[in-house]
Amino acid sequence: MATPPKKPATRSTKKAAPKKAAPRAAATPKAEKAAPGPTPEREPAAPPPPSQPDAFDPFAIGADQRRMLETLSLNIARAAMTAQTALAEAALSRADRPAALSADPLNVGPAMTSVMTSLASRPERLFQAQADLFGRYMTLWTDTARRAAGEDVPVTAAPDKRFKDPAWAENPLFDVMRQSYLVTADWMNSLISSAEDVDPRTRRRAEFFTKLLTDAFSPSNFLASNPAALKALAETSGESLVKGMQNFAADLERGRGKLAISQADYGKFRVGENVATSPGQVVWRDELFELIQYDAATDKQRAIPLLIFPPWINKFYILDLQPANSMIRWLSEQGFTVFVCSWVNPEADKAAFGFDDYLEKGIYRATSKVMEQCGTDRLNTVGYCIGGTLMGAAMAHMADKGDERVGACTFFAAQHDFEEAGDLLLFTDDHWLDEIEGMMDQAGGVLPGSAMADTFNALRANDLIWSFFVSNYLMGKDPPSFDLLFWNADQTRMPKALHMAYLRQMYGQNALARGEFEIGGVRVDLSKVRTPIYAQASREDHIAPMNSVYRSTKLFGGPVTYTLAGSGHIAGVVNHPAAAKYQHWTNDALPETLAEWQAGAQQHPGSWWPHWAAWLHARSGDWIDARDPKKGALKPVEPAPGSYVKVKS
């Protein structure tokens, strides 16, 4: 018979009944004593048990440490809540917006398929690559084991700026993470680059995507594997992470649901107050541009004025950031009468503006107004980046018409031959161009400024994305007060007709170099241009590569002076002589290839500006009394820097 289960014991609230006393043993009569005898010997007492160490008590810490742990826990919770709230609000703010036109805007999928197919067709190469990876890891593991055993194994810190904190080399755990990542990333990128029988642009697209991927997965980009971020977390009891998530939330809000990483303290700069402060006057304004004439900084000036056409993709004040690095102010101090074309930040009403409009209403009108203001029959011009591409086409148009108004022309980082135009070629296949066109249609016929900013940031992801991601969010630092980065984020819109023609005809078809580009009703030929040209390029330029600029110089029919500067697309151009930074190379000859030019070039320390100024002085006429912008033929509209440059996208 089964025994029923016992009921679980429950705690009763009734008072327990007193227990009955046990029966006492019979008492020995007091008179009765034990028989005398020897006293029994006592047994020795048992030795005390050996003392045990006290068990670890995690709560047995000082009050200060307990408060620090509590603060850290609360701050981590605050940071998590801030991030979650920001993400939820971002999702809601974008819920009613159109979805992305394509899940693969860069058309990476087909590129990766082509590369992987090529690699799979050569199994021996894959086997060799795997063996190479295994060998690298064996070396890493061996060195790590020797170091753990106490051997003195030299550890070399990587030159990579992402791993500049000493802990990446000094701490064995972080050192292994760092080296494992570098080994794997280098192996992956090298493997993709080794693919054969693949269209070069297709392989370059796959390389670009793989580089983006490996950059994103760097251990420096994660809180748990970044020693500097962990140190800041501990030292601030979590306040750094709270501040970082507040920065994250603010950037999401500023991007209206899309993460717009702050690259500078935007509140520290005001256009016309502490950037773009060179004195002058807007002497002409129309629907496309404002013409600014700057005050003289000398008693005498050269007779032939200088007009600068900046790129319409950016605002002109990259040439006038601060007095200490302003090219505009420096040129005035050299005795030149300086004008700048400040392009309008276009709205949807200018969606149909194309190259013809920017030629007739831009180049021709601006040059005419400068000559009218100064009372001259000619001027010198500068074209920067895209502005230089337009200026080159305009020079060919003038040559075809016999128009000799431009006496000398300078190009800063400008391309006319786009055969080797760098990584931006990746964004100009038909798939991506359709994506861009759809984006502009959604925006009413203009390309939002943020779109080009995202593109340029992706070209230098470690410098312009991940470094700020780590600093702003993981470390909780405020963005730097850096004028150049403030300018970099102050983007402009672009008209659909102009931008699509530029991407399709320049990058896609290389029409200007091939003599197939039509502007102002003329199929222009750069070889007809006999005007003296000064072409500047930068050695590390990733937007207008130095060889691409050099190839462009070979298209012109007149004398060309090519100068190579140190640094990149911006710092290579904007390099005030007083800074004593970088270097530049000159060579009076213009041989067939850049390699030949470099072989015969002479290196000079510092800025290239004085070399250019000497070239420009020789082509700028006699010295005359300095011009006053307020006393020219054109009536001043308002003080520099004008109104167009202040319009935000």
Buried (B, 14 or more C-beta within 10 A) or exposed (E): EEEEEEEEEEEEEEEEEEEEEEEEEEEEEEEEEEEEEEEEEEEEEEEEEEEEEEEEEEEEEEEEEEEBEEBBEEBBEBBEEBBEEBBEBBEEBBEEEEEEBEEBBBBBEBBBEBBBEBBEEBEEBBEEBEEBBEEBBEEBEEBBEEBEEEEEBEBEBBEBEBBEBEBBBEBEEBBBBBBBBBBBBEBBBBBBBBBEEBEEEBBBBBBBBBBBEBBEEBBBBEBEBBBBBBBBBEEBBBBBBBBBBBBBBBBBBEBEBBBBBBBBBBEBBEBBEBBBBBEBBBBBBEEBBBBBBBBBBEEEBBBBBBBBBBBBBBBBBBBBBBEEBBBBBBBBEBBBBBBBBBBBBBEBEBBEBBBBBBBBBBBBBBBEBBBBBBEBEBBBBBBBBBBBBBBBBBBBBBBBEEEEBBBBBBBBBBBBBBEBBBBBBBBBBEBBBBBBBBBBEEBEBBBBBBBBBBBBBBBBBBEBBBBBBBBBBBBBBEBBEBBBBBBBBBBBBBBBBBBBBBBBBBBBBBBBBEEEBBBBEBEBBBBBBEBBBBBBBBBBBBBBBBBBBBBBBBBBBBEBBBBBBBBBBBBBBBBBEEEEBBBBBBBEEBBEEBEEBBEEBEEBEBBBBBBBBEBBBEBBBEBBEBBEBEEBEBEBBEBBBBBBBBBEB
